Amino acid sequence: MADFRTLFSAAVLSQLGTNVGYVAVPLIAVEALDASPGEVGALATLSTLAFLLIGLPAGAWVDRLPQRRVLIAADTARGLLFASVPVAWWCDALTLGQLYAVVLLSGCATVFYDVTGQSILPRFVGRDGLVQANAAMVSLMAVTNVAGRGAGGGLVQLLTAPLAVAGTAVSHLASAVRLLWLKEEAAAPAAPGRRAREPLRAQIGAGVRHVLGNRELRALALSASLTNLGSQILNTMMPVLFIRELGLSAGVLGVYWAAGGLGLLLGARCARAVAARLGYGRTLGLAGLVLAPAGLLVPLVGHGPWLWIAGVGWLLAMFKTGMDNVLGVSLRQRMTPDGLLGRMNATFRFLLTGALAVGAAVSGLLGELVGVHVTLWVGGALLATAFLPVFLSPVTARRTLPAEATEPVTVRPAEERRPVREG
């Protein structure tokens, strides 16, 4: 458990920096560089594009690399990249092109950090401790959403956005230093029967087949991807809406986003107790049915009471996401053998964070073509219906987490195949 405490404390620092940057970076583009809705969309797309470019091979690499070193290298790279932003600003040399490069390259580092962090967790806490550990990590993410995004908005108002990004750099570098205390060093154990020199393409394919070949994992991946798609379409346009169209401050935007973090926190803290009472699958299904439609309140954002109504909708939608993160991540970790954890997590990250990249691009395009408000309604509709793949899948019948990991899907030679019938 000492390794888990070290990982957790480093994640506190890293997540705080990430959330301050989440507010500050697009505001640099909007306020300091006069970016258009399309350019803001491109910035958000590039910040998550790395998951589409290297997400799948990263899982195979993580499964055979010393994972402590991967985490330290990723946080160090992010710290140095974000440090270049205030330096360029001080030198009066900051450009939109540099922001694009920083978010793209830091996104590459985030791929390795996120995949490694989720893959190493079961080895620190054991499979029986996964729900409690994931609840702690999702709660941390929610708390830092509240604190980091709220502080991000305040720092932008007090110090300007480029100086707020300096806080992001310091947080990531401090996290890298904290990870030096992590004792875990070895790469993940190989899956049973895996050849030492198995080609990278075959290793990636095993992870993809494991996820997409399982009806429950496939439903979890699809619902989470649609949730990310809808939320990113909404969030990409929020700086443009708040600052330009509504004339509100960066602090108000930070508080609005922090409300979503509060929803994540409450959902994560309730997930374990509700699942123990109703069952894991039923909780996932009912949470979607009851809470997901609140996403349709978010496009109502405006002055006066409409700001509060949209904020409540965002909080409720994120409450549902917080429950999903704890229960869904625990389920997929329990269903995956140790030697496939990196590739399973990379496949999920490819789909889920790839949906963020697509959502940002769609948001920027729609913002240019049909306006900010129509774009928000598209995002709200997706957020409200994203629960359906899980609701209509076998996941809802699962009372408890599986006792053992599910073996990966394998493809036998044609002459050995036999027709099978799904039960």
N, C-alpha and C positions, 0 to 999 in steps of 0.2 A: 504493500500500500504506500510505501514511501515514494516509489516511482510515480504513482498516481497523483500524490500530493504535489510533487514537483511539476508534473505535467499540467496539473490544474492551475497552480500558481503562475506558471509561465503563460498559460492560456488567458488568465486574467489580464496580464499586461498586453498581450498580443491583441486580444479582442477589444480592449479599450482603444488602442491605437487604430485598429481597423474601423471602429465606429466613428471616431473623430474624423478620420479621413473620408468616411462615407458622406458626411455632411459637407466637409470643407472643400473637397476636390471639385464637385460640380459647381459649387458656389464660386470658386476661382474662375471656372469657365464662364459662368453667367455674368458675374460682376466685374471681374478684372479683365477678362478677355472678350467680353461681349459675344459669347457663343450663341448661335441660333438653336431652336429646338432640335434640328437635325444633328448639329454638332454635339449637343449635350447627349443625344441618343447614341452617337458614335463613341463618345467617351465612356458611357456606361457599357456599351457592347464590348469595347476593347478590354475593359476591366475584368470581364468574365470569359472572353474569347479563348483564353488559354485552355480552358477545360475541354473545348471542342478540338483544339489543335493537338494537345498532348495528354489529355485526360486518360485515355485508354492505355497507351504505353506506360504512363507514369505508374499505373497500378502494378504492372509486371515488374518495373524497375524497383518499386518500393518493396515488393515481395522478396527481393534478393539483395537489397542494400542495407547497411547498418542504419537503423532507423533513427537513432539518436543524432547522428551526424546530418541526416536529411533535415530533421526539424531545426537544428541550429543553423545550417546553411540557408534554409528558406527564410527564417526570421531575420538573419543578418542581411540577406539580399534585399528584403522589403524595407528594412530600416535605411539602408544606404540609398535606395532608389527614391524614397520619399524625402530624404534629407536634401536631395538635389533640387527640390522644388523651391523651398525658401531661399536657398543659395542663389538660384537663378533669378528669383524675384528681387533679392537685394542688389544683384548686379544689373537689374533692369533688362534681363535677357529672357524672361519666361515667355514661352509661346505655347499655343495650343498643341503644336506638334510634340513638344517635350512632355506635356501632360499625357498625350496619347501613349508615348513610349513608356512613361513611368507606370501607368495603370496596366498596360499590356505585360510588361516584364514582371511587375509585382504579382500580376495574376498567375504567371507561370510558377513563381515561387509558392503562391497560395495553393496551387494544385498539389504540389508535393507535401506541403504542410498539412493540408486537410486530409488527404488520403492516408498519410502516415499516422496522423493523430487518431483517426478512427480505426485503423488497422492494428495499432499497437495496444489500444485500450483493453481488448479482451485478455491479453496476456498479463496485464497489470492487475486486473480485478477478478479474473476468472469469469467463466460464462454465467455463473449464478449471480454475480454481482453486476451484471450488465445494466439492468433496468435502473438500479440505484445510481450507478456511475453515469449513465446517459442522462438521467434526470438532473444530476449535479452539473454536467457539462451544458445541457440545454438551459438550465437555470442561469448558469454563468453567462451564456450568450445573451439571455434576455436581460439580465442585470446590466451588462455592459452596453446593450442596446439603449437602455434607459439612460445610464450614466454617460456613456460615450457620445451618444447623439445629442443628448441634452447639453453636455459640456461642449460638444463640437459647435452647436449653434451659438452658445455663449462666447466661446473663444473667438469665433469668426467676428462677432459684434465688437468684442473688446480689443482683439489683437490683429484683425484681418485674417482672411482665409489662408494665405500662404504661411503665416506664422503658426496658425492652428495645425497645419500639416507638419510642422516641425515637431509637434507633440506626438503625431503618429510615428514619425521616425524614431524618436526616443523610446517609445513604448515597445516597438518591435526589437530594437537593439537590446533593451533591458530583458525582454523575453528570451532572446538568444543567450544572454549571460546566465539567466536562471536555469536554462536547459543544460548547462554544463554540469549541473548536479545530478542529472539523470543517469542512473546506472545502466539502464538497458542499452545494449550495444549491438547485439547480434541481429542478423537479418531474420525474417520470418522463416519458420521451418517449411520445407518443401511439402507439397501435397503428396499423399501416398501414390506411388507409382509414377511420379513425374520424372521425366528424364532430365539429367543435369544440364544437357545442352539443348533442351527443347527450344525451337525457334520462338522469337518474340511474338510473331503473328499467332502461333498456336497458343501461347500463354494468354494473350489478349482474348483470343476466341473462347478459351475455356471460361474466362470470367463473364464474357457477354452471354454465352450459352447458359451459364448457371443462373443469371438474372432473368433473361428473357425466356428461358425454357421452363421456368417455374411460374405457375399461374399467380401465386401470392406475391412473389417478388416483382413480377411484371406489373401487377395492379398497383403495388406500392410505388413503383418507379413512375408509372404513368400519372397517378394522382399528384405525386409530389412535383413532377415536372410541370403539370398544368397550373398548380398553385404558384410555382416560381414564375411561370410565364405571365400569369395575370398580375402578380404583385410587382414584377419588374416593369410591366407596361405602366402601372400606376406610379411607381416610385420615380421612374425616369422623368416624368413630366412634372413632378411635384415642385422642384426648384423653380422651374419656369412659371408655374401657376402661382406659387406663393409670392415670389419676388417681383415678377413682372406684371401679372394680371391682377392679383389681389393687393399688391403693394404691402405685403406683410414682411416682417423682419426674419432674418436667419434664425433668431432665437425661437420664434413661433414655429418655424419649420422643424427645428430640432426637437421641440416639445411634442409636436405631432408625431414625428417618427419615434420618439421615446414612448409614446402611448402604445405603439405596436410592440416595443420591447417589454412593456409591462404585461401586455397580453401573452407574449411568449412565456414570461416568467410564471404567470398564474397557471397557464396551461400545463407547463412542465411540472409544477409542484402538485397539480391535481391528478396528473395522468396515472401515477402508480396506484393511488387509492381508488380511483374510479375503475380502473382496469381490474383490480382485485375484487371489486364488487360485481361488475357487469361482465367481465371477460375482456380480453385484449381486443379481439376482433370486433365485438359488439360496440366497444367504446370507440374504436376508430370509425365505425360506420355511423353511429349516432352523433358523434361530434361533428361529422361532416354534414349530416342531414339538418341538424339544429343550428349550427353556427356558421357554416360556409355562406349561406345567403346574405349574411351581414356585409359581405363584400360589395353588395349593391348600394350600400349607404355611402361608400367612400367617394364615388363620383359626385355626390351632392355637396362636396366641400365648397365653402364660400365664406362670406362675412357673417358675423353674428352667430345665431344658433346653428347654422349649417356647418360651421367649422366644428362645433362640438358633436353634432350628429355624425359627421364623417369620421371624427376621431374615435367615437364609440364603435362605429362599424369596423374601423381598422383594428381596434383593440380586440373585438370579438373574433375577427378573422384570424388574427395572430394567436389568440387563445387556442383556437383549433389547431393551428400550425404547431404550437408548443406541445400539445398532446401528441400530435402526429410524430414529431421529431423524437420524443422519448420512446413511444411504443413501436413506431415503424423501424427506427434504427436498431432498437433492441431485437426486434423480430428478425431482421435481415442478418444481424450479426450471429444470432443463435442458429440460423439456418445455413450458415456457411462454414466449411472446414477452415482451420487456421491457415493452411497453405494457399487458400483462395481469398483471404480477407482483403488483401491489397487490391486485387483485381475486381472483386465484387464492389468494394467501395469506390474504386476508380470508375467502374461502369455506372454506378449511381451518380457520382459526381459529374461524369460526362453528360448524362441525361439531365440532371437537375440544374447544374450550373450552366450547361449549354443552353437550357431553356431561359436562363437569365440573359445570356448573350443575345439570343433570338428576340426575347421580349424587349430588350433595350433598343435593338435595331428596329423592330416593328413600331415601338413607341415613337422613336425619332421620326420615322417615315410617316406615320399617321399624324403626328403633330404638325409636320410640314404640310401635309395634303388636306386634312380635314379639321385640324384644330385640336387644341389641348383637351377640350371638354368631351368631344366624341371619343378621343383616345382613352380618356378615363373610363368611359362607359364600356369600352371593349375590355379593358383590364378588369373592371368590376364583374362583368359577366363571366369571364374565365375563372376568376377567384371563387365565384359563387357556385360553379358547377364542377370544380376540379375534384370533388370528393367522389364522384360517381363511379370511376373505375374500381376503387376499393369497396364502395357500397354494394356493387353488383358482383363482387368476386368472392371466392371461398374464404378470404381473410375474415369476414364477419362471423364465420362459424367457429373461429378459433377461440377457445376459452383460455388456454394458457400458452406460454411460449414452448416451442419444441424442446424436448429433452436432449436431442442430439442434432448435430449439424447435418444438413442435407448434402449428400455427395454431389459433385458436379455432374451436369449432363454430359454424357459422352456420345459420340457418333461412331457406331460400329461399321466395319466394312460391309459393303452391300450384300455379300454372300452370307453374312451372319445375321442380318436383320430379320426380324420376325414382326408380323403385324401385331400391334398392341392396341388395346382399347382403354381409354381413360376411365377410371373408376370414379 
